[in-house]
Amino acid sequence: MIPLLSARDLVKEFAVAGTQGLFTPAKRFTAVDRVSFDLHAGETLALVGESGSGKSTAARLAARLIDVTSGTVYLDGEDITARHGSALRDVRRQIQVVFQDPFSSLNPRHTVERIVTAPLRYQKRDLPGGTRKVAQQLLERVGLDPAHVDRYPAQFSGGQAQRIGIARALAVGPRVLVCDEAVSALDVSVQAQIINLLRELQREEGFGCLFIAHDLAVVRQIATSVAVMTDGTIVETGDRDSVFGEPRHEYTKRLLAAVPRINPEWEAARLRNAAARAEEAVR
């Protein structure tokens, strides 16, 4: 089966200014080094690693937000690495991104109606019923009040703002949704709500999700498969249960060892107390 989105040997180098003077040749820093992965429709591939591991850069290369130094990106088996202009516009329709900080990615001077319908205007789509009706439908899909289309981003909470970002991404019916640390800036309870929303939308739409995260507890809830990155390279890949249950690489083991765990004695006491309360209620 041809993957929906495929990356092969992606490399991204950035120029670093010389330290000896204005005319010193720039040094090169390799942020992503020969990264390859496959994403299939209806699946969620999580790229995980510490800050600076290169996971967000790899995702932006795959989404064609930045150009590759070398390597190839395929969408449905077609090479999209060198597309520009109108050809890249079609890629933008099929691959949409939800960013980490919802407020910095939403124009504070625009209403929600204008924000969530922006991709449709960029794609020059006809909007039957007008932008207001479309915006209301999109808000309803992500669990927000359709009546709030005239509000501005500052009038929403962080979780609500992220839902607006998801609504904007869904506007053009993407086949791939790239979530770049999309829940890391949110409270734990709100994270769970957004993850549940993404799951529900994926079941309905069947899109593939490239999920970028450093929090393995979050990844375990949403990922189908996992690729672990460090120093710009992927060191381990596999389905979620095998990576979490039987990690092979030492770096993966260290990441998993750092995941906070509930104190087992406290948890056992909590369960005993809950059982006692339930038994007393029956009496």
TORKOL-4160 file (C-alpha; in steps of 0.2 Angstrom, whole numbers, padded with zeros to 4 digits, m for minus):
283
<pt num="1" X="0000" Y="0000" Z="0000"/>
<pt num="2" X="0007" Y="0017" Z="m0005"/>
<pt num="3" X="0009" Y="0028" Z="0010"/>
<pt num="4" X="m0002" Y="0044" Z="0011"/>
<pt num="5" X="0014" Y="0054" Z="0016"/>
<pt num="6" X="0031" Y="0048" Z="0014"/>
<pt num="7" X="0048" Y="0056" Z="0018"/>
<pt num="8" X="0064" Y="0048" Z="0012"/>
<pt num="9" X="0082" Y="0053" Z="0018"/>
<pt num="10" X="0077" Y="0071" Z="0023"/>
<pt num="11" X="0091" Y="0083" Z="0027"/>
<pt num="12" X="0090" Y="0101" Z="0032"/>
<pt num="13" X="0105" Y="0112" Z="0035"/>
<pt num="14" X="0105" Y="0129" Z="0042"/>
<pt num="15" X="0118" Y="0142" Z="0039"/>
<pt num="16" X="0126" Y="0148" Z="0056"/>
<pt num="17" X="0135" Y="0165" Z="0055"/>
<pt num="18" X="0154" Y="0164" Z="0057"/>
<pt num="19" X="0162" Y="0170" Z="0073"/>
<pt num="20" X="0178" Y="0178" Z="0066"/>
<pt num="21" X="0170" Y="0193" Z="0057"/>
<pt num="22" X="0157" Y="0198" Z="0044"/>
<pt num="23" X="0166" Y="0190" Z="0029"/>
<pt num="24" X="0169" Y="0173" Z="0038"/>
<pt num="25" X="0161" Y="0159" Z="0028"/>
<pt num="26" X="0145" Y="0153" Z="0037"/>
<pt num="27" X="0146" Y="0137" Z="0045"/>
<pt num="28" X="0132" Y="0124" Z="0042"/>
<pt num="29" X="0121" Y="0116" Z="0056"/>
<pt num="30" X="0112" Y="0100" Z="0052"/>
<pt num="31" X="0095" Y="0100" Z="0060"/>
<pt num="32" X="0088" Y="0085" Z="0051"/>
<pt num="33" X="0100" Y="0071" Z="0045"/>
<pt num="34" X="0093" Y="0057" Z="0033"/>
<pt num="35" X="0076" Y="0056" Z="0041"/>
<pt num="36" X="0063" Y="0044" Z="0033"/>
<pt num="37" X="0045" Y="0039" Z="0038"/>
<pt num="38" X="0028" Y="0034" Z="0031"/>
<pt num="39" X="0011" Y="0039" Z="0036"/>
<pt num="40" X="m0005" Y="0030" Z="0031"/>
<pt num="41" X="m0022" Y="0037" Z="0030"/>
<pt num="42" X="m0032" Y="0035" Z="0046"/>
<pt num="43" X="m0016" Y="0033" Z="0056"/>
<pt num="44" X="m0006" Y="0044" Z="0069"/>
<pt num="45" X="0012" Y="0044" Z="0068"/>
<pt num="46" X="0021" Y="0053" Z="0083"/>
<pt num="47" X="0038" Y="0060" Z="0081"/>
<pt num="48" X="0045" Y="0061" Z="0098"/>
<pt num="49" X="0060" Y="0068" Z="0106"/>
<pt num="50" X="0068" Y="0081" Z="0117"/>
<pt num="51" X="0068" Y="0099" Z="0112"/>
<pt num="52" X="0081" Y="0102" Z="0099"/>
<pt num="53" X="0080" Y="0084" Z="0092"/>
<pt num="54" X="0074" Y="0090" Z="0075"/>
<pt num="55" X="0056" Y="0083" Z="0076"/>
<pt num="56" X="0047" Y="0100" Z="0072"/>
<pt num="57" X="0059" Y="0103" Z="0058"/>
<pt num="58" X="0056" Y="0086" Z="0050"/>
<pt num="59" X="0038" Y="0089" Z="0051"/>
<pt num="60" X="0039" Y="0106" Z="0043"/>
<pt num="61" X="0050" Y="0098" Z="0029"/>
<pt num="62" X="0036" Y="0085" Z="0026"/>
<pt num="63" X="0023" Y="0098" Z="0026"/>
<pt num="64" X="0033" Y="0109" Z="0014"/>
<pt num="65" X="0033" Y="0124" Z="0025"/>
<pt num="66" X="0052" Y="0124" Z="0023"/>
<pt num="67" X="0063" Y="0118" Z="0009"/>
<pt num="68" X="0074" Y="0103" Z="0010"/>
<pt num="69" X="0092" Y="0103" Z="0008"/>
<pt num="70" X="0091" Y="0085" Z="0001"/>
<pt num="71" X="0079" Y="0071" Z="0002"/>
<pt num="72" X="0062" Y="0068" Z="m0005"/>
<pt num="73" X="0044" Y="0071" Z="0001"/>
<pt num="74" X="0030" Y="0060" Z="m0007"/>
<pt num="75" X="0011" Y="0063" Z="m0006"/>
<pt num="76" X="0001" Y="0048" Z="m0012"/>
<pt num="77" X="0017" Y="0042" Z="m0021"/>
<pt num="78" X="0020" Y="0059" Z="m0030"/>
<pt num="79" X="0036" Y="0069" Z="m0027"/>
<pt num="80" X="0031" Y="0086" Z="m0020"/>
<pt num="81" X="0048" Y="0091" Z="m0014"/>
<pt num="82" X="0051" Y="0104" Z="m0028"/>
<pt num="83" X="0033" Y="0110" Z="m0030"/>
<pt num="84" X="0031" Y="0129" Z="m0030"/>
<pt num="85" X="0017" Y="0142" Z="m0035"/>
<pt num="86" X="0000" Y="0134" Z="m0039"/>
<pt num="87" X="0007" Y="0117" Z="m0038"/>
<pt num="88" X="0012" Y="0120" Z="m0020"/>
<pt num="89" X="m0005" Y="0128" Z="m0016"/>
<pt num="90" X="m0013" Y="0111" Z="m0020"/>
<pt num="91" X="m0001" Y="0103" Z="m0007"/>
<pt num="92" X="m0006" Y="0116" Z="0005"/>
<pt num="93" X="m0024" Y="0110" Z="0003"/>
<pt num="94" X="m0020" Y="0092" Z="0007"/>
<pt num="95" X="m0008" Y="0095" Z="0021"/>
<pt num="96" X="m0013" Y="0107" Z="0035"/>
<pt num="97" X="m0004" Y="0112" Z="0051"/>
<pt num="98" X="m0010" Y="0115" Z="0069"/>
<pt num="99" X="0004" Y="0125" Z="0078"/>
<pt num="100" X="0010" Y="0124" Z="0096"/>
<pt num="101" X="0004" Y="0141" Z="0103"/>
<pt num="102" X="m0014" Y="0144" Z="0097"/>
<pt num="103" X="m0013" Y="0163" Z="0100"/>
<pt num="104" X="0003" Y="0167" Z="0091"/>
<pt num="105" X="m0004" Y="0157" Z="0076"/>
<pt num="106" X="m0021" Y="0167" Z="0076"/>
<pt num="107" X="m0022" Y="0185" Z="0070"/>
<pt num="108" X="m0028" Y="0195" Z="0085"/>
<pt num="109" X="m0035" Y="0208" Z="0074"/>
<pt num="110" X="m0046" Y="0196" Z="0064"/>
<pt num="111" X="m0063" Y="0189" Z="0069"/>
<pt num="112" X="m0065" Y="0170" Z="0071"/>
<pt num="113" X="m0075" Y="0170" Z="0055"/>
<pt num="114" X="m0061" Y="0178" Z="0045"/>
<pt num="115" X="m0048" Y="0166" Z="0053"/>
<pt num="116" X="m0056" Y="0150" Z="0050"/>
<pt num="117" X="m0061" Y="0153" Z="0032"/>
<pt num="118" X="m0044" Y="0160" Z="0028"/>
<pt num="119" X="m0038" Y="0144" Z="0020"/>
<pt num="120" X="m0053" Y="0144" Z="0009"/>
<pt num="121" X="m0050" Y="0161" Z="0002"/>
<pt num="122" X="m0032" Y="0157" Z="m0001"/>
<pt num="123" X="m0037" Y="0141" Z="m0011"/>
<pt num="124" X="m0050" Y="0153" Z="m0020"/>
<pt num="125" X="m0065" Y="0141" Z="m0015"/>
<pt num="126" X="m0083" Y="0146" Z="m0018"/>
<pt num="127" X="m0092" Y="0148" Z="m0001"/>
<pt num="128" X="m0110" Y="0143" Z="m0003"/>
<pt num="129" X="m0120" Y="0153" Z="0010"/>
<pt num="130" X="m0105" Y="0165" Z="0013"/>
<pt num="131" X="m0091" Y="0164" Z="0025"/>
<pt num="132" X="m0102" Y="0166" Z="0040"/>
<pt num="133" X="m0111" Y="0150" Z="0038"/>
<pt num="134" X="m0095" Y="0140" Z="0034"/>
<pt num="135" X="m0087" Y="0147" Z="0049"/>
<pt num="136" X="m0102" Y="0143" Z="0060"/>
<pt num="137" X="m0101" Y="0125" Z="0054"/>
<pt num="138" X="m0083" Y="0124" Z="0057"/>
<pt num="139" X="m0084" Y="0130" Z="0075"/>
<pt num="140" X="m0098" Y="0118" Z="0078"/>
<pt num="141" X="m0087" Y="0103" Z="0072"/>
<pt num="142" X="m0074" Y="0107" Z="0084"/>
<pt num="143" X="m0086" Y="0109" Z="0099"/>
<pt num="144" X="m0087" Y="0128" Z="0100"/>
<pt num="145" X="m0103" Y="0139" Z="0100"/>
<pt num="146" X="m0106" Y="0144" Z="0082"/>
<pt num="147" X="m0113" Y="0161" Z="0088"/>
<pt num="148" X="m0095" Y="0166" Z="0093"/>
<pt num="149" X="m0089" Y="0169" Z="0075"/>
<pt num="150" X="m0088" Y="0188" Z="0078"/>
<pt num="151" X="m0077" Y="0186" Z="0093"/>
<pt num="152" X="m0058" Y="0189" Z="0093"/>
<pt num="153" X="m0044" Y="0177" Z="0098"/>
<pt num="154" X="m0041" Y="0186" Z="0115"/>
<pt num="155" X="m0059" Y="0182" Z="0120"/>
<pt num="156" X="m0056" Y="0163" Z="0121"/>
<pt num="157" X="m0046" Y="0152" Z="0133"/>
<pt num="158" X="m0031" Y="0143" Z="0127"/>
<pt num="159" X="m0040" Y="0127" Z="0124"/>
<pt num="160" X="m0054" Y="0136" Z="0114"/>
<pt num="161" X="m0041" Y="0145" Z="0104"/>
<pt num="162" X="m0033" Y="0128" Z="0099"/>
<pt num="163" X="m0050" Y="0122" Z="0093"/>
<pt num="164" X="m0051" Y="0137" Z="0082"/>
<pt num="165" X="m0034" Y="0133" Z="0075"/>
<pt num="166" X="m0040" Y="0115" Z="0072"/>
<pt num="167" X="m0056" Y="0122" Z="0063"/>
<pt num="168" X="m0045" Y="0133" Z="0052"/>
<pt num="169" X="m0035" Y="0117" Z="0047"/>
<pt num="170" X="m0050" Y="0107" Z="0043"/>
<pt num="171" X="m0058" Y="0120" Z="0032"/>
<pt num="172" X="m0051" Y="0114" Z="0016"/>
<pt num="173" X="m0053" Y="0095" Z="0020"/>
<pt num="174" X="m0035" Y="0090" Z="0022"/>
<pt num="175" X="m0029" Y="0073" Z="0020"/>
<pt num="176" X="m0014" Y="0075" Z="0032"/>
<pt num="177" X="m0015" Y="0085" Z="0048"/>
<pt num="178" X="0002" Y="0090" Z="0056"/>
<pt num="179" X="0000" Y="0094" Z="0074"/>
<pt num="180" X="0016" Y="0102" Z="0080"/>
<pt num="181" X="0016" Y="0101" Z="0099"/>
<pt num="182" X="m0002" Y="0106" Z="0097"/>
<pt num="183" X="m0007" Y="0102" Z="0116"/>
<pt num="184" X="0010" Y="0105" Z="0125"/>
<pt num="185" X="0005" Y="0123" Z="0130"/>
<pt num="186" X="m0012" Y="0117" Z="0137"/>
<pt num="187" X="m0017" Y="0111" Z="0154"/>
<pt num="188" X="m0018" Y="0093" Z="0157"/>
<pt num="189" X="m0037" Y="0092" Z="0157"/>
<pt num="190" X="m0038" Y="0103" Z="0141"/>
<pt num="191" X="m0025" Y="0092" Z="0133"/>
<pt num="192" X="m0036" Y="0077" Z="0135"/>
<pt num="193" X="m0051" Y="0086" Z="0127"/>
<pt num="194" X="m0041" Y="0091" Z="0112"/>
<pt num="195" X="m0034" Y="0074" Z="0110"/>
<pt num="196" X="m0052" Y="0066" Z="0111"/>
<pt num="197" X="m0057" Y="0079" Z="0098"/>
<pt num="198" X="m0043" Y="0075" Z="0086"/>
<pt num="199" X="m0047" Y="0056" Z="0088"/>
<pt num="200" X="m0065" Y="0059" Z="0084"/>
<pt num="201" X="m0062" Y="0070" Z="0069"/>
<pt num="202" X="m0049" Y="0057" Z="0062"/>
<pt num="203" X="m0062" Y="0044" Z="0064"/>
<pt num="204" X="m0075" Y="0055" Z="0054"/>
<pt num="205" X="m0063" Y="0061" Z="0041"/>
<pt num="206" X="m0050" Y="0047" Z="0039"/>
<pt num="207" X="m0035" Y="0059" Z="0038"/>
<pt num="208" X="m0017" Y="0054" Z="0043"/>
<pt num="209" X="m0010" Y="0064" Z="0058"/>
<pt num="210" X="0008" Y="0068" Z="0060"/>
<pt num="211" X="0009" Y="0072" Z="0079"/>
<pt num="212" X="0024" Y="0081" Z="0085"/>
<pt num="213" X="0027" Y="0079" Z="0104"/>
<pt num="214" X="0040" Y="0078" Z="0118"/>
<pt num="215" X="0027" Y="0071" Z="0131"/>
<pt num="216" X="0027" Y="0053" Z="0130"/>
<pt num="217" X="0011" Y="0052" Z="0141"/>
<pt num="218" X="0002" Y="0062" Z="0128"/>
<pt num="219" X="0009" Y="0051" Z="0113"/>
<pt num="220" X="0003" Y="0035" Z="0121"/>
<pt num="221" X="m0015" Y="0041" Z="0121"/>
<pt num="222" X="m0015" Y="0046" Z="0103"/>
<pt num="223" X="m0002" Y="0038" Z="0092"/>
<pt num="224" X="m0004" Y="0022" Z="0081"/>
<pt num="225" X="0015" Y="0022" Z="0078"/>
<pt num="226" X="0030" Y="0031" Z="0085"/>
<pt num="227" X="0047" Y="0037" Z="0078"/>
<pt num="228" X="0060" Y="0043" Z="0091"/>
<pt num="229" X="0071" Y="0057" Z="0086"/>
<pt num="230" X="0088" Y="0063" Z="0094"/>
<pt num="231" X="0101" Y="0074" Z="0086"/>
<pt num="232" X="0092" Y="0076" Z="0070"/>
<pt num="233" X="0090" Y="0057" Z="0067"/>
<pt num="234" X="0077" Y="0044" Z="0070"/>
<pt num="235" X="0084" Y="0030" Z="0081"/>
<pt num="236" X="0069" Y="0019" Z="0084"/>
<pt num="237" X="0052" Y="0016" Z="0075"/>
<pt num="238" X="0038" Y="0004" Z="0078"/>
<pt num="239" X="0020" Y="0003" Z="0083"/>
<pt num="240" X="0015" Y="0012" Z="0099"/>
<pt num="241" X="0014" Y="m0004" Z="0110"/>
<pt num="242" X="0031" Y="m0011" Z="0105"/>
<pt num="243" X="0040" Y="0005" Z="0107"/>
<pt num="244" X="0032" Y="0008" Z="0124"/>
<pt num="245" X="0032" Y="m0010" Z="0130"/>
<pt num="246" X="0049" Y="m0016" Z="0123"/>
<pt num="247" X="0060" Y="m0001" Z="0118"/>
<pt num="248" X="0076" Y="m0006" Z="0109"/>
<pt num="249" X="0086" Y="0010" Z="0109"/>
<pt num="250" X="0095" Y="0017" Z="0125"/>
<pt num="251" X="0088" Y="0034" Z="0121"/>
<pt num="252" X="0070" Y="0028" Z="0120"/>
<pt num="253" X="0073" Y="0019" Z="0137"/>
<pt num="254" X="0079" Y="0035" Z="0145"/>
<pt num="255" X="0064" Y="0045" Z="0138"/>
<pt num="256" X="0052" Y="0032" Z="0145"/>
<pt num="257" X="0061" Y="0032" Z="0161"/>
<pt num="258" X="0058" Y="0050" Z="0163"/>
<pt num="259" X="0039" Y="0050" Z="0161"/>
<pt num="260" X="0031" Y="0055" Z="0178"/>
<pt num="261" X="0022" Y="0040" Z="0186"/>
<pt num="262" X="0009" Y="0040" Z="0200"/>
<pt num="263" X="0016" Y="0034" Z="0217"/>
<pt num="264" X="0010" Y="0016" Z="0217"/>
<pt num="265" X="0007" Y="0017" Z="0236"/>
<pt num="266" X="m0004" Y="0033" Z="0234"/>
<pt num="267" X="m0013" Y="0025" Z="0220"/>
<pt num="268" X="m0017" Y="0009" Z="0229"/>
<pt num="269" X="m0023" Y="0019" Z="0244"/>
<pt num="270" X="m0034" Y="0029" Z="0233"/>
<pt num="271" X="m0042" Y="0014" Z="0225"/>
<pt num="272" X="m0045" Y="0006" Z="0243"/>
<pt num="273" X="m0053" Y="0022" Z="0248"/>
<pt num="274" X="m0064" Y="0023" Z="0233"/>
<pt num="275" X="m0069" Y="0005" Z="0235"/>
<pt num="276" X="m0073" Y="0008" Z="0253"/>
<pt num="277" X="m0084" Y="0023" Z="0249"/>
<pt num="278" X="m0093" Y="0013" Z="0235"/>
<pt num="279" X="m0097" Y="m0001" Z="0248"/>
<pt num="280" X="m0103" Y="0011" Z="0261"/>
<pt num="281" X="m0115" Y="0019" Z="0248"/>
<pt num="282" X="m0122" Y="0002" Z="0244"/>
<pt num="283" X="m0126" Y="m0001" Z="0262"/>
